[in-house]
Amino acid sequence: MSRAPYKTLTQSVVETLRARILKGEFKAGAPLRQDTLAQELNVSRVPVREALMQLEAQGLVKFEAHRGAVVTELDAEAIDELFYLRAMLESDLLFQAFDHLTEEHLSQAEAILAEFDQILETGDQIERWSELNRRFHTTLYGPANRPRTLALVDQINLSCDRYIQVELLHSRQGIITAEREHTQLLSLCRQRRKFEAAALLRQHIESAGHSIKHLLNSR
């Protein structure tokens, strides 16, 4: 790992550890030894500890007495709260943004959906689904000009990513359904059907939560 300014280095460690947790390289309950990680990533313990604290805030890591940092367990019950919050906040953000959506915003969202199509057709880079999903939604919410709400949604989405990864690994149909609903949502935005778009978005998020919870409970 190349040397970089401290903040950038810490963020690089966050992204590396986060990706490995989401991919399942670090299993639930696995200890995350700061010395080992620092040596492996060729950094000091300071950015590693800072990164683990950020991952704790995202719900991926917890600190236990006598054990240090460990990967958190997947909690099916947490899904209800996380996806309820997403549905409530994001449908309101879209509603507030709706009258300020321009053709440029809609074209950007359409371009992101084209990347979805490519991933589905090739089967490559499926791990980018979460990133594209966030970009698509954020593109539609941005014109609401509610930075605090958007920051809160971003934080909740970070906590949701590990659960979404379960669907990516076990339910390709869930991804296809989500993409179809994204296309429908964009169409409603183009037609300026505000109430229907907000209702579809809420249903889209709630359905994703139900699907992921079912997958977890059936494992």
Secondary structure by P-SEA (a helix, b strand, c coil): cccccaaaaaaaaaaaaaaaaaaccccccccccaaaaaaaacccaaaaaaaaaaaaaaccbbbbccccbbbbcccccaaaaaaaaaaaaaaaaaaaacccccaaaaaaaaaaaaaaaaaaaacccccaaaaaaaaaaaaaacccccaaaaaaaaaaaaaaaaaaaaaaaccaaaaaaaaaaaaaaaaaaaacaaaaaaaaaaaaaaaaaaaaaaaaaac
